[in-house]
Amino acid sequence: MSHGSKSFSNETYPRRSLVSISIYNVLGHEVRRLVNEVRDYGYHTAEWDGKDNNGNDVASGVYFTTMISKSYIQTKKMLLLK
């Protein structure tokens, strides 16, 4: 991932519900909350710009994106390269 690029998370939500999508570092600390709202059933895209919740650039490395809804939890591993 070059400077200024973005990471995308494409998800299909199984039903209308409160959805939370967060980015975590390898220590399990939340780096960024991307989504925390009610979303309708269907296909959605969340975008991460490589910044933390305070707007600071994060280091290159391994991160995990976790999506949680009422009846669904999914975690994916990703590599951020600058």
C-alpha positions as CSV (number, residue, x, y, z in Angstrom):
1,M,0.0,0.0,0.0
2,S,1.7,3.2,-1.1
3,H,1.4,6.6,0.7
4,G,-2.1,8.0,0.1
5,S,-3.7,4.6,-0.9
6,K,-6.6,3.1,0.9
7,S,-7.6,-0.3,2.1
8,F,-11.1,-1.6,1.5
9,S,-13.3,-4.0,3.3
10,N,-16.1,-5.4,1.1
11,E,-18.8,-7.1,3.2
12,T,-22.2,-8.5,2.7
13,Y,-24.4,-8.0,5.7
14,P,-26.7,-10.9,6.4
15,R,-29.6,-8.8,7.8
16,R,-30.3,-5.2,8.9
17,S,-28.6,-4.6,12.2
18,L,-26.1,-2.6,14.1
19,V,-22.7,-3.2,12.5
20,S,-19.3,-2.4,13.9
21,I,-16.2,-2.6,11.8
22,S,-12.8,-1.9,13.5
23,I,-9.1,-2.2,12.7
24,Y,-6.9,-3.8,15.4
25,N,-3.2,-4.1,15.7
26,V,-1.3,-7.4,16.5
27,L,-1.6,-6.6,20.2
28,G,-5.4,-6.5,20.0
29,H,-5.8,-2.8,20.5
30,E,-8.4,-1.0,18.4
31,V,-6.6,1.3,16.0
32,R,-9.6,2.7,14.1
33,R,-13.4,2.3,14.2
34,L,-14.6,2.5,10.6
35,V,-18.3,1.8,11.0
36,N,-20.6,1.8,14.1
37,E,-24.2,2.2,12.8
38,V,-27.2,0.4,11.6
39,R,-26.8,-1.0,8.1
40,D,-29.3,-2.6,5.8
41,Y,-28.9,-6.1,4.4
42,G,-26.6,-6.3,1.4
43,Y,-23.2,-5.5,0.0
44,H,-21.3,-2.6,1.5
45,T,-17.7,-1.2,1.4
46,A,-15.7,0.3,4.3
47,E,-12.5,2.3,3.6
48,W,-9.4,2.7,5.8
49,D,-6.9,5.4,5.0
50,G,-4.1,3.9,7.2
51,K,-4.8,6.4,10.0
52,D,-5.8,5.7,13.7
53,N,-8.8,7.2,15.5
54,N,-6.8,10.4,16.2
55,G,-5.9,10.9,12.5
56,N,-2.3,9.8,12.9
57,D,-0.6,7.6,10.3
58,V,-0.1,4.0,11.6
59,A,3.1,2.0,11.0
60,S,3.4,-0.6,8.2
61,G,2.5,-4.1,9.5
62,V,-0.1,-6.7,10.1
63,Y,-3.6,-5.5,11.2
64,F,-7.0,-7.2,11.6
65,T,-10.4,-6.0,10.6
66,T,-13.3,-7.3,12.6
67,M,-16.9,-6.9,11.6
68,I,-19.5,-7.5,14.3
69,S,-23.3,-7.5,13.8
70,K,-26.1,-9.0,15.8
71,S,-25.7,-12.5,14.4
72,Y,-22.3,-12.4,12.7
73,I,-18.6,-12.0,13.5
74,Q,-15.8,-12.0,11.0
75,T,-12.1,-11.2,11.3
76,K,-9.7,-10.8,8.4
77,K,-6.0,-10.3,8.4
78,M,-4.4,-7.6,6.3
79,L,-0.9,-6.2,5.6
80,L,-0.4,-2.5,5.5
81,L,2.6,-1.4,3.4
82,K,3.8,2.1,3.0
